[in-house]
Each structure stands twice: as structure tokens, then as C-alpha cells.
């Protein structure tokens, strides 16, 4: 029986984008570009800004820390290699590095 993977959600593509950046700080416009490229669906900076803000709350585990308007970083730096490993496992390929 073949299994299909559901499309990546907004939180997933944000974390993948954060893991794919060379810098420790992810910019909303770069993450929107990455999300669109990864999923083939358009992602606006407005849509990602709302989700980024939620990932920086206790309700979502404070996964991200807001550095300044439009810029976030992973709260725990060990999430970067973890997300990369998950991506490799789920998609059978490595994340594009650097995010461009």
C-alpha cells in the first residue's frame, strides 16, 4: 500500500526555512520565498508573519525568538540540525543550503 505525505503546513515550512538559512536569523521575506519554492504554493510575508509570531509564544513552545521586526531566530540552536535530519528523512533529500 502506497502512502502519501500531506503537504507541508506553514509551521513546517517556517522551521525548514530557518534550518536552511546560513544566518542564525531568518527574515520573513526570505522564509516566504523558501516556503513558496518548497511547496509550489504562494506564501505571503503577511501569512508567515502571523505564524512566526505564534511560534515565538509559550503556546507554541517558544520555538522562535523575535530578534526585531520581521526577523526571528531558533530559540534552541540544536533545532537546526534536527529539522535538517527530519527533512532528509521525510523527503529523501537534503535541504537547499544556503536559503536563496
C-alpha positions as CSV (number, residue, x, y, z in Angstrom):
1,X,0.0,0.0,0.0
2,X,1.4,3.3,-1.0
3,X,1.4,6.2,1.4
4,X,1.3,9.8,0.5
5,X,2.7,12.7,2.5
6,X,0.3,15.5,3.2
7,X,1.5,19.0,2.0
8,X,3.8,20.8,4.4
9,X,2.0,23.2,6.7
10,X,3.0,26.8,7.4
11,X,4.8,25.9,10.6
12,X,6.7,23.1,9.0
13,X,8.0,25.3,6.1
14,X,9.0,28.0,8.5
15,X,11.1,25.6,10.5
16,X,12.6,24.2,7.3
17,X,13.4,27.7,6.2
18,X,15.0,28.5,9.5
19,X,17.1,25.4,9.3
20,X,18.2,26.2,5.7
21,X,19.5,29.7,6.4
22,X,23.2,30.4,6.6
23,X,22.5,33.1,9.1
24,X,21.1,32.4,12.6
25,X,18.4,35.0,11.9
26,X,15.6,34.3,9.4
27,X,14.0,37.2,7.6
28,X,10.3,36.9,6.8
29,X,10.7,37.8,3.1
30,X,13.4,35.0,2.7
31,X,11.2,32.5,4.5
32,X,8.2,33.4,2.3
33,X,10.3,32.8,-0.8
34,X,11.6,29.5,0.6
35,X,8.1,28.3,1.5
36,X,6.7,29.1,-2.0
37,X,9.6,27.3,-3.7
38,X,9.3,24.3,-1.4
39,X,5.6,23.8,-1.6
40,X,4.8,25.3,-5.0
41,X,2.1,27.4,-3.3
42,X,2.3,31.2,-2.8
43,X,3.2,32.3,0.7
44,X,2.9,36.0,1.6
45,X,5.0,37.7,4.2
46,X,1.8,38.6,6.0
47,X,0.8,34.9,6.3
48,X,4.2,33.9,7.6
49,X,4.4,36.9,9.9
50,X,1.4,35.7,11.8
51,X,2.7,32.1,12.1
52,X,6.2,33.3,13.1
53,X,4.7,35.4,15.9
54,X,2.8,32.3,17.1
55,X,6.0,30.2,17.1
56,X,7.5,32.8,19.4
57,X,4.8,32.3,22.1
58,X,4.7,29.9,25.0
59,X,1.5,28.4,23.5
60,X,3.7,27.1,20.6
61,X,6.7,26.3,22.8
62,X,8.8,29.4,22.2
63,X,10.4,27.6,19.3
64,X,11.4,31.0,17.9
65,X,12.7,34.2,19.4
66,X,11.8,37.6,17.8
67,X,15.1,39.5,17.2
68,X,13.4,42.6,15.6
69,X,10.5,43.3,13.3
70,X,10.5,40.7,10.5
71,X,13.4,38.7,11.9
72,X,13.4,35.6,14.1
73,X,15.9,33.0,15.3
74,X,15.5,29.5,16.6
75,X,15.4,29.6,20.4
76,X,17.3,26.4,20.7
77,X,20.2,26.2,18.1
78,X,20.0,22.4,18.2
79,X,16.7,22.6,16.3
80,X,18.6,23.5,13.1
81,X,20.3,20.1,12.7
82,X,17.3,18.3,14.0
83,X,15.0,19.9,11.4
84,X,17.5,19.1,8.7
85,X,17.6,15.5,9.7
86,X,13.8,15.3,9.7
87,X,13.7,16.9,6.2
88,X,16.2,14.4,4.9
89,X,14.2,11.5,6.3
90,X,10.8,12.8,5.1
91,X,11.7,14.0,1.7
92,X,14.7,11.7,0.9
93,X,16.9,14.7,0.0
94,X,18.8,17.5,1.8
95,X,17.5,21.0,2.4
96,X,18.9,23.5,-0.1
97,X,21.7,25.3,1.6
98,X,22.0,28.2,1.8
99,X,18.5,29.5,1.5
100,X,18.5,31.8,-1.5
